[in-house]
Amino acid sequence: MPWEQTFFIIAITHCEGPDHWDRLNAQWDAVATIEAAMPDALAGMGGALWGQHERVMGIIAMVTRHPPPQRGSRSPVHAR
């Protein structure tokens, strides 16, 4: 089911690493495939899937990572 396939995109976009941008960029075809396979009842979800992918890529383009670092965070995850 297409809605289940969205979890594939979510997992890839939330796994950081040196190839994060490249992995996200490589998912455009997968996003299009998922959207094309959506039944009418889920058709409205296609735009949201595209929008989420564009939003995450926009954040990474601005701050080089997603989620953006938290101000004042001492967490090693956010302090990179």
C-alpha positions as a Markdown table, in Angstrom:
| # | Residue | x | y | z |
|---|---|---|---|---|
| 1 | Met | 0.0 | 0.0 | 0.0 |
| 2 | Pro | 1.3 | 3.5 | -0.9 |
| 3 | Trp | 0.6 | 4.9 | 2.6 |
| 4 | Glu | 2.9 | 2.1 | 4.0 |
| 5 | Gln | 5.6 | 3.0 | 1.5 |
| 6 | Thr | 5.7 | 6.5 | 2.9 |
| 7 | Phe | 7.4 | 5.0 | 6.0 |
| 8 | Phe | 10.3 | 4.1 | 3.7 |
| 9 | Ile | 10.7 | 7.7 | 2.8 |
| 10 | Ile | 10.4 | 8.8 | 6.4 |
| 11 | Ala | 13.0 | 6.4 | 7.6 |
| 12 | Ile | 15.5 | 7.5 | 4.9 |
| 13 | Thr | 14.9 | 11.2 | 5.6 |
| 14 | His | 15.4 | 10.8 | 9.3 |
| 15 | Cys | 18.7 | 8.8 | 9.2 |
| 16 | Glu | 21.5 | 11.4 | 9.2 |
| 17 | Gly | 24.9 | 10.8 | 7.9 |
| 18 | Pro | 27.5 | 12.2 | 5.4 |
| 19 | Asp | 25.3 | 11.0 | 2.5 |
| 20 | His | 22.0 | 12.4 | 3.9 |
| 21 | Trp | 21.5 | 15.0 | 1.1 |
| 22 | Asp | 22.3 | 12.4 | -1.6 |
| 23 | Arg | 19.9 | 9.9 | -0.1 |
| 24 | Leu | 17.1 | 12.4 | 0.0 |
| 25 | Asn | 17.8 | 13.6 | -3.5 |
| 26 | Ala | 17.7 | 10.1 | -4.7 |
| 27 | Gln | 14.1 | 9.6 | -3.3 |
| 28 | Trp | 12.3 | 11.9 | -5.7 |
| 29 | Asp | 11.5 | 9.0 | -8.0 |
| 30 | Ala | 10.2 | 7.0 | -5.0 |
| 31 | Val | 8.0 | 9.9 | -4.0 |
| 32 | Ala | 6.5 | 10.1 | -7.5 |
| 33 | Thr | 6.0 | 6.3 | -7.6 |
| 34 | Ile | 4.2 | 6.3 | -4.2 |
| 35 | Glu | 2.0 | 9.3 | -5.3 |
| 36 | Ala | 1.1 | 7.6 | -8.6 |
| 37 | Ala | 0.0 | 4.4 | -6.8 |
| 38 | Met | -2.2 | 6.1 | -4.2 |
| 39 | Pro | -5.9 | 5.2 | -4.4 |
| 40 | Asp | -8.5 | 8.0 | -4.7 |
| 41 | Ala | -9.1 | 7.9 | -0.9 |
| 42 | Leu | -5.5 | 8.9 | -0.3 |
| 43 | Ala | -5.0 | 11.2 | -3.3 |
| 44 | Gly | -4.7 | 14.3 | -1.1 |
| 45 | Met | -1.8 | 12.7 | 0.7 |
| 46 | Gly | 0.4 | 13.0 | -2.4 |
| 47 | Gly | 0.8 | 16.8 | -2.1 |
| 48 | Ala | 1.7 | 16.4 | 1.5 |
| 49 | Leu | 4.3 | 13.8 | 0.7 |
| 50 | Trp | 6.0 | 16.1 | -1.9 |
| 51 | Gly | 5.7 | 19.0 | 0.5 |
| 52 | Gln | 7.3 | 17.1 | 3.4 |
| 53 | His | 10.2 | 16.0 | 1.2 |
| 54 | Glu | 10.8 | 19.6 | -0.1 |
| 55 | Arg | 10.6 | 20.9 | 3.5 |
| 56 | Val | 13.2 | 18.5 | 4.8 |
| 57 | Met | 15.5 | 19.2 | 1.9 |
| 58 | Gly | 15.1 | 22.9 | 2.4 |
| 59 | Ile | 16.0 | 22.6 | 6.1 |
| 60 | Ile | 19.1 | 20.6 | 5.2 |
| 61 | Ala | 20.1 | 23.1 | 2.5 |
| 62 | Met | 19.9 | 25.9 | 5.1 |
| 63 | Val | 21.5 | 24.3 | 8.1 |
| 64 | Thr | 23.2 | 21.2 | 6.6 |
| 65 | Arg | 21.1 | 18.8 | 8.8 |
| 66 | His | 17.6 | 17.8 | 9.8 |
| 67 | Pro | 16.3 | 18.3 | 12.4 |
| 68 | Pro | 18.1 | 21.6 | 12.9 |
| 69 | Pro | 20.3 | 21.8 | 16.0 |
| 70 | Gln | 18.5 | 23.1 | 19.1 |
| 71 | Arg | 19.8 | 26.4 | 20.5 |
| 72 | Gly | 21.9 | 25.7 | 23.6 |
| 73 | Ser | 21.7 | 21.9 | 23.3 |
| 74 | Arg | 24.5 | 20.0 | 24.9 |
| 75 | Ser | 23.3 | 16.7 | 23.3 |
| 76 | Pro | 26.0 | 15.1 | 21.2 |
| 77 | Val | 23.3 | 14.4 | 18.6 |
| 78 | His | 22.4 | 18.1 | 18.3 |
| 79 | Ala | 25.9 | 19.5 | 18.9 |
| 80 | Arg | 27.4 | 18.2 | 15.6 |
